[in-house]
Amino acid sequence: MSATPPLMPELPVLTDDASMLTKRFGKEVINYYAGSRLNRYSFLRSDSLFLRAAVASPSARFLALHDLAPLVADKRTPAFLTYDDVKPLIGSDVFALSDADAIRQFDSAVRRPQVVFLGTLEGGGGGEQDPEFETEKHGGVRGQPFFAVDVTPKGPYADAASALLKKQEETGMKLQTDSRSMTLHAEAASMYAQARSMMDWNARHPFCAGCGTPNLSIEAGYKRTCPPTDFRGTSEAHARDDCPTRHGVSNVCFPRSDPTMIAAVVSADGQRILLGRQTRYPPHWYSTLAGFLEPGESVEEAVRREVWEEAGVRVGRVVIHSTQPWPYPSTLMLGAIAQALPGQEGISLNDQELEDARWFTVDEVRDALGKGTSALSGPTPEGYKEGSLRVPPPQAIANRLMTAVVEGYVSGTPKI
């Protein structure tokens, strides 16, 4: 059985944090898929001077995704490619135009592989001094640049993508098709979460939501815009119909994160934890309850609504514990600890979303956290006693919420 990847280490600035908040609530929890050390430099995504130099830099590294699956060196390590590796696919003129010029020269007949700027990493050059790049308005910035690139063979660049994949596979690289196995080491996982969500968003939105015509990826992959003209494969720019996204404040072309509550619900006496299971779960595998937030609803209200709808239990106090980006496709898990109201703990599967829901004692959950954790598609853990409770692995926020409860979060005596 493979070793469980470590949880994300503490952020350097919080390692010895002695703030009042930490003294009161304990150390910050950094969940799997979070805790990236990349400086995303959102204000440089439209800086073509910086992007041109960064993407072609010898220090640049590219996370390659094929149908959103990462190319990896092994199950823990991504295959970070160099500019020379990806140049036959993305060309030498990527980011050559400013966003304004790209809009003016928009041609929907020209298709290119998606490239997304992820950020820079200070101290990422293996002991060498970080490279410095000039910018249009912000002077020089230092750091090793990282990008994501779509290597899915399709359209006019299908042959180049296939050749790139074949060449990398010949060197021992392979695609990690079961990305939810969560075997990437923690820092790589946080980078993959960003890359996967952004690549998926771009792939899902090739047409304008306002008028339905082809749109254009700008700001290094973080915005899609509806140009007013289109060359359409000709030498002349054709005017397009007016579009509401070109007027006023419009966010229809920006990526979204879908907020989702997930809660460890504790009984009124604090001795039991409410868990549920869906039909797709392995035998005896249960998890905390979760559901999407609705417009005009707070996290606390969503927890109370979802827990009642799924399990029939009425919840009182709700406390936010930690959060986790979940890149399937782009969810933000808002982790909470909630407590049931006295006399309102009867189970009733109101919306029939769950196959089963039940209360487990804190000791049962503690034992499962020690001997019964596995990913949905993972093997039965070593030392597991058949028939006993199974729960998600440490990389899942559900596991972290259960762990917080059994370690004294509710009683106010957490083990830090």
C-alpha positions as CSV (number, residue, x, y, z in Angstrom):
1,M,0.0,0.0,0.0
2,S,1.3,3.4,-0.9
3,A,2.3,5.8,1.8
4,T,-0.2,8.6,2.6
5,P,1.1,12.0,1.3
6,P,1.8,14.4,4.1
7,L,-0.6,17.2,4.9
8,M,0.3,20.7,3.7
9,P,3.0,22.1,6.0
10,E,2.4,25.3,7.9
11,L,2.9,28.5,6.0
12,P,6.3,29.9,7.0
13,V,4.8,33.2,8.3
14,L,2.5,31.2,10.6
15,T,5.0,28.6,11.9
16,D,5.5,30.3,15.3
17,D,2.4,32.4,15.3
18,A,1.5,33.6,18.8
19,S,-1.3,35.9,17.8
20,M,-4.4,36.4,19.9
21,L,-6.5,34.5,17.3
22,T,-4.1,31.5,17.4
23,K,-4.2,31.4,21.2
24,R,-8.0,31.5,21.2
25,F,-8.7,29.2,18.3
26,G,-5.6,27.1,17.8
27,K,-3.2,27.0,14.8
28,E,-4.5,27.6,11.3
29,V,-5.5,24.5,9.4
30,I,-4.1,24.3,5.9
31,N,-6.0,21.6,3.9
32,Y,-4.8,19.6,0.9
33,Y,-5.1,21.5,-2.4
34,A,-4.5,24.7,-0.4
35,G,-1.3,26.4,0.9
36,S,0.4,27.2,-2.4
37,R,3.6,29.2,-2.1
38,L,3.1,30.6,-5.6
39,N,2.8,34.4,-5.8
40,R,-0.1,34.6,-8.3
41,Y,0.7,38.2,-9.3
42,S,-2.9,38.8,-10.5
43,F,-1.9,42.4,-11.5
44,L,0.7,41.0,-14.0
45,R,-1.7,38.8,-15.9
46,S,-2.3,41.6,-18.5
47,D,1.4,42.6,-18.5
48,S,2.6,41.3,-21.9
49,L,6.2,42.5,-21.3
50,F,6.4,40.3,-18.2
51,L,4.5,37.3,-19.7
52,R,6.6,37.2,-22.9
53,A,9.8,37.0,-21.0
54,A,8.5,34.7,-18.3
55,V,7.0,32.1,-20.6
56,A,10.2,31.7,-22.7
57,S,12.6,31.8,-19.7
58,P,14.9,28.8,-19.2
59,S,13.6,28.7,-15.6
60,A,9.9,28.5,-16.6
61,R,8.1,25.3,-15.8
62,F,4.9,24.0,-17.3
63,L,2.3,21.7,-15.7
64,A,0.8,19.8,-18.6
65,L,-2.8,18.6,-18.5
66,H,-4.5,16.2,-20.8
67,D,-8.2,16.2,-20.4
68,L,-7.5,17.8,-17.0
69,A,-5.2,14.8,-16.0
70,P,-1.7,15.9,-15.1
71,L,1.4,14.6,-16.7
72,V,3.5,13.2,-13.8
73,A,7.0,11.8,-13.2
74,D,5.5,9.5,-10.5
75,K,2.3,9.4,-8.4
76,R,3.7,12.1,-6.1
77,T,5.5,14.4,-8.5
78,P,4.3,16.4,-11.5
79,A,6.3,16.3,-14.7
80,F,7.3,20.0,-14.9
81,L,8.2,20.7,-18.5
82,T,10.5,23.3,-19.9
83,Y,9.8,25.9,-22.5
84,D,11.8,23.9,-25.0
85,D,9.5,20.9,-24.3
86,V,6.3,22.8,-25.0
87,K,7.5,25.2,-27.7
88,P,6.6,22.9,-30.6
89,L,3.0,23.0,-29.2
90,I,2.5,26.5,-28.0
91,G,4.8,28.3,-30.5
92,S,7.2,31.1,-30.0
93,D,4.6,33.9,-30.0
94,V,2.5,33.1,-27.0
95,F,1.7,36.3,-25.1
96,A,3.3,38.2,-27.9
97,L,0.3,40.6,-28.1
98,S,-1.1,42.8,-25.5
99,D,-4.7,42.0,-24.5
100,A,-5.9,45.1,-26.3
101,D,-4.1,44.0,-29.5
102,A,-5.3,40.4,-29.2
103,I,-8.9,41.7,-29.0
104,R,-8.3,43.9,-32.1
105,Q,-6.8,41.0,-34.0
106,F,-9.2,38.4,-32.9
107,D,-9.8,35.6,-35.4
108,S,-12.2,32.8,-34.2
109,A,-10.8,30.5,-37.0
110,V,-7.4,30.4,-35.2
111,R,-7.2,28.0,-32.4
112,R,-4.3,27.7,-29.9
113,P,-3.7,25.4,-26.9
114,Q,-4.6,27.1,-23.7
115,V,-1.8,28.5,-21.6
116,V,-2.4,29.8,-18.0
117,F,0.0,31.7,-15.9
118,L,0.0,30.2,-12.4
119,G,2.5,32.5,-10.6
120,T,6.1,32.7,-9.5
121,L,7.9,30.9,-6.8
122,E,10.6,32.7,-4.8
123,G,13.5,30.4,-4.1
124,G,12.3,27.9,-6.6
125,G,15.4,27.7,-8.7
126,G,17.2,24.9,-6.9
127,G,19.5,27.2,-4.9
128,E,20.2,29.5,-7.8
129,Q,19.2,33.2,-7.7
130,D,15.7,33.8,-8.8
131,P,15.4,35.2,-12.3
132,E,14.3,38.8,-12.6
133,F,11.7,40.0,-15.2
134,E,10.9,43.5,-16.2
135,T,7.2,44.6,-16.1
136,E,5.3,47.5,-17.8
137,K,4.4,49.3,-14.6
138,H,5.9,47.5,-11.6
139,G,9.6,47.5,-12.1
140,G,11.5,44.2,-11.9
141,V,10.0,41.1,-10.2
142,R,11.9,38.0,-9.2
143,G,10.8,34.4,-9.0
144,Q,10.6,31.2,-11.0
145,P,7.5,31.4,-13.3
146,F,5.0,28.5,-13.5
147,F,2.4,27.9,-16.2
148,A,-0.2,25.3,-17.0
149,V,-0.7,24.2,-20.6
150,D,-3.4,22.1,-22.2
151,V,-1.8,19.2,-24.1
152,T,-5.1,17.5,-25.1
153,P,-4.7,16.6,-28.8
154,K,-7.5,18.5,-30.6
155,G,-8.1,20.7,-33.6
156,P,-5.2,22.1,-35.6
157,Y,-2.6,21.3,-32.9
158,A,-3.6,17.7,-32.3
159,D,-0.4,16.3,-33.9
160,A,1.8,18.6,-31.9
161,A,0.1,17.6,-28.7
162,S,0.3,13.9,-29.5
163,A,4.0,14.3,-30.3
164,L,4.7,16.1,-27.1
165,L,2.9,13.4,-25.1
166,K,4.7,10.6,-26.9
167,K,8.1,12.2,-26.3
168,Q,7.4,12.6,-22.6
169,E,6.1,9.1,-22.2
170,E,9.2,7.7,-23.8
171,T,11.2,9.4,-20.9
172,G,9.0,7.6,-18.3
173,M,6.4,10.3,-17.8
174,K,2.7,9.3,-17.7
175,L,-0.8,10.7,-17.2
176,Q,-2.3,10.5,-13.8
177,T,-5.8,9.7,-14.9
178,D,-7.2,9.0,-11.4
179,S,-6.5,12.5,-10.2
180,R,-8.9,12.1,-7.2
181,S,-6.6,9.5,-5.7
182,M,-4.8,12.6,-4.2
183,T,-1.4,11.1,-4.2
184,L,0.5,14.2,-5.4
185,H,2.6,15.7,-2.7
186,A,0.9,18.6,-0.9
187,E,2.6,21.5,-2.6
188,A,2.2,20.0,-6.1
189,A,-1.5,19.3,-5.3
190,S,-2.1,23.0,-4.6
191,M,-0.6,24.0,-7.9
192,Y,-2.6,21.3,-9.7
193,A,-5.8,22.5,-8.1
194,Q,-5.2,26.0,-9.5
195,A,-4.2,24.7,-12.9
196,R,-7.1,22.2,-13.2
197,S,-9.8,24.6,-12.2
198,M,-8.6,27.3,-14.6
199,M,-8.1,24.9,-17.5
200,D,-11.5,23.4,-17.0
201,W,-13.1,26.9,-16.8
202,N,-11.6,28.0,-20.1
203,A,-12.6,24.7,-21.8
204,R,-16.2,25.1,-20.6
205,H,-16.6,28.7,-21.8
206,P,-15.4,29.0,-25.4
207,F,-18.6,31.0,-26.2
208,C,-19.8,34.3,-24.8
209,A,-22.6,34.0,-22.3
210,G,-24.1,37.3,-23.5
211,C,-24.4,36.7,-27.2
212,G,-23.3,33.1,-27.9
213,T,-20.4,33.9,-30.3
214,P,-16.8,32.7,-29.8
215,N,-14.9,34.6,-27.2
216,L,-11.2,35.1,-26.4
217,S,-9.0,34.1,-23.5
218,I,-7.1,37.1,-22.1
219,E,-5.2,38.1,-18.9
220,A,-3.1,34.9,-19.1
221,G,-6.2,32.6,-18.9
222,Y,-8.1,34.4,-16.1
223,K,-10.7,36.3,-18.2
224,R,-12.6,35.6,-21.4
225,T,-13.8,38.6,-23.4
226,C,-16.2,39.1,-26.4
227,P,-14.3,41.1,-29.0
228,P,-16.3,43.6,-31.1
229,T,-14.8,42.3,-34.4
230,D,-13.7,38.9,-35.8
231,F,-11.5,38.2,-38.8
232,R,-13.1,34.7,-39.2
233,G,-10.2,33.4,-41.1
234,T,-10.1,36.2,-43.6
235,S,-7.9,39.3,-44.1
236,E,-10.7,41.7,-43.0
237,A,-12.1,42.3,-39.6
238,H,-15.9,41.8,-39.5
239,A,-18.0,43.8,-37.0
240,R,-20.0,41.6,-34.6
241,D,-23.4,42.3,-33.1
242,D,-23.5,44.3,-29.9
243,C,-23.1,42.3,-26.7
244,P,-24.1,43.2,-23.1
245,T,-20.8,42.0,-21.8
246,R,-19.1,45.0,-23.4
247,H,-21.0,47.5,-21.3
248,G,-20.8,48.5,-17.7
249,V,-19.6,46.2,-14.9
250,S,-19.9,42.6,-16.2
251,N,-18.5,39.5,-14.6
252,V,-19.9,36.9,-16.9
253,C,-16.5,36.2,-18.4
254,F,-14.6,35.7,-15.1
255,P,-14.0,32.3,-13.5
256,R,-16.2,31.3,-10.5
257,S,-15.7,29.2,-7.4
258,D,-18.8,27.4,-6.2
259,P,-19.2,27.7,-2.4
260,T,-20.1,24.5,-0.7
261,M,-20.7,23.8,3.0
262,I,-19.3,20.6,4.6
263,A,-19.9,20.0,8.3
264,A,-19.1,17.7,11.1
265,V,-22.3,17.7,13.0
266,V,-22.0,16.8,16.7
267,S,-24.8,15.6,18.9
268,A,-26.2,17.9,21.6
269,D,-24.2,16.1,24.3
270,G,-21.0,16.2,22.2
271,Q,-20.6,12.4,22.3
272,R,-21.6,11.4,18.7
273,I,-20.9,12.6,15.1
274,L,-23.4,12.5,12.3
275,L,-22.1,10.9,9.1
276,G,-23.8,9.9,5.8
277,R,-23.1,7.7,2.8
278,Q,-24.0,7.8,-0.9
279,T,-24.6,4.7,-3.0
280,R,-21.3,5.1,-4.8
281,Y,-19.3,4.9,-1.6
282,P,-17.3,1.7,-0.8
283,P,-18.9,-0.6,1.9
284,H,-19.0,0.9,5.4
285,W,-17.5,4.2,4.1
286,Y,-19.2,7.3,5.5
287,S,-18.4,11.0,5.4
288,T,-19.6,14.4,6.7
289,L,-22.6,16.0,5.1
290,A,-22.1,18.6,2.4
291,G,-24.1,20.7,-0.1
292,F,-23.9,23.8,-2.3
293,L,-24.8,27.2,-0.9
294,E,-27.8,28.9,-2.5
295,P,-27.9,32.6,-3.5
296,G,-28.9,34.8,-0.5
297,E,-27.8,32.2,2.0
298,S,-25.1,32.4,4.6
299,V,-22.8,29.4,5.4
300,E,-24.5,28.9,8.7
301,E,-27.9,28.8,7.1
302,A,-26.7,26.4,4.4
303,V,-25.4,24.0,7.0
304,R,-28.7,24.0,8.9
305,R,-30.7,23.6,5.7
306,E,-28.6,20.8,4.2
307,V,-28.3,18.8,7.4
308,W,-32.0,18.9,7.8
309,E,-32.7,18.1,4.2
310,E,-30.3,15.2,4.0
311,A,-30.6,13.7,7.5
312,G,-33.6,15.3,9.2
313,V,-31.4,16.7,12.1
314,R,-31.9,20.2,13.3
315,V,-28.7,22.1,13.9
316,G,-28.1,25.1,16.2
317,R,-24.7,26.7,16.5
318,V,-22.4,26.6,13.5
319,V,-18.7,27.5,13.6
320,I,-16.4,27.8,10.6
321,H,-13.3,25.6,11.0
322,S,-11.3,25.7,7.8
323,T,-11.7,25.8,4.0
324,Q,-10.4,23.8,1.1
325,P,-10.3,24.5,-2.7
326,W,-11.7,21.4,-4.4
327,P,-10.8,21.4,-8.2
328,Y,-13.7,19.2,-9.4
329,P,-14.3,21.4,-11.2
330,S,-14.0,24.5,-9.0
331,T,-15.5,24.3,-5.6
332,L,-14.6,26.0,-2.4
333,M,-15.4,23.7,0.6
334,L,-16.4,25.8,3.6
335,G,-15.7,23.4,6.5
336,A,-17.7,23.8,9.7
337,I,-18.4,22.2,13.0
338,A,-22.1,22.3,14.0
339,Q,-24.0,21.0,17.0
340,A,-27.5,19.4,16.9
341,L,-30.3,20.9,19.0
342,P,-31.4,18.8,22.0
343,G,-34.3,16.6,21.1
344,Q,-33.9,17.2,17.3
345,E,-31.5,14.4,16.5
346,G,-33.8,11.9,14.8
347,I,-32.7,10.6,11.4
348,S,-34.9,11.2,8.4
349,L,-33.6,11.1,4.8
350,N,-35.8,13.9,3.6
351,D,-34.4,14.6,0.1
352,Q,-33.2,11.0,-0.5
353,E,-29.8,12.2,-1.6
354,L,-28.1,9.8,0.9
355,E,-28.4,6.1,1.1
356,D,-27.9,6.2,4.8
357,A,-27.1,8.6,7.7
358,R,-26.4,7.6,11.3
359,W,-24.7,8.8,14.5
360,F,-21.3,7.3,15.4
361,T,-19.7,7.6,18.7
362,V,-16.6,9.8,19.0
363,D,-14.6,6.6,19.8
364,E,-15.9,4.9,16.6
365,V,-14.8,7.9,14.5
366,R,-11.5,8.1,16.3
367,D,-10.8,4.4,15.6
368,A,-11.8,4.9,11.9
369,L,-9.4,7.9,11.6
370,G,-6.6,5.7,12.8
371,K,-7.4,2.5,10.9
372,G,-10.1,3.0,8.3
373,T,-9.1,5.9,6.0
374,S,-9.0,5.6,2.2
375,A,-9.8,7.5,-0.9
376,L,-13.1,6.5,-2.6
377,S,-11.2,4.5,-5.2
378,G,-8.4,3.4,-2.8
379,P,-7.8,-0.1,-1.4
380,T,-9.1,-1.1,2.0
381,P,-6.5,0.2,4.5
382,E,-4.0,-2.0,6.2
383,G,-5.2,-3.0,9.6
384,Y,-8.8,-2.4,8.9
385,K,-11.3,-4.7,10.6
386,E,-14.0,-5.7,8.2
387,G,-17.4,-4.3,9.0
388,S,-16.1,-1.3,11.0
389,L,-16.4,2.3,9.9
390,R,-14.4,3.7,7.0
391,V,-13.9,7.4,6.4
392,P,-12.1,9.8,3.9
393,P,-8.3,10.2,3.9
394,P,-6.4,13.0,5.6
395,Q,-6.3,14.9,2.3
396,A,-10.1,15.5,2.5
397,I,-11.5,18.3,4.6
398,A,-14.1,15.8,5.9
399,N,-11.3,13.9,7.6
400,R,-9.9,17.2,9.1
401,L,-13.3,18.1,10.5
402,M,-13.8,14.7,12.1
403,T,-10.2,14.9,13.5
404,A,-10.9,18.3,15.0
405,V,-13.9,16.9,16.9
406,V,-12.2,13.8,18.2
407,E,-9.3,16.0,19.3
408,G,-11.4,18.3,21.4
409,Y,-12.4,21.1,19.2
410,V,-16.0,21.2,20.5
411,S,-15.0,20.8,24.2
412,G,-12.5,23.7,23.9
413,T,-9.4,21.6,24.6
414,P,-8.0,20.9,21.2
415,K,-4.7,19.1,20.9
416,I,-2.4,21.6,19.0
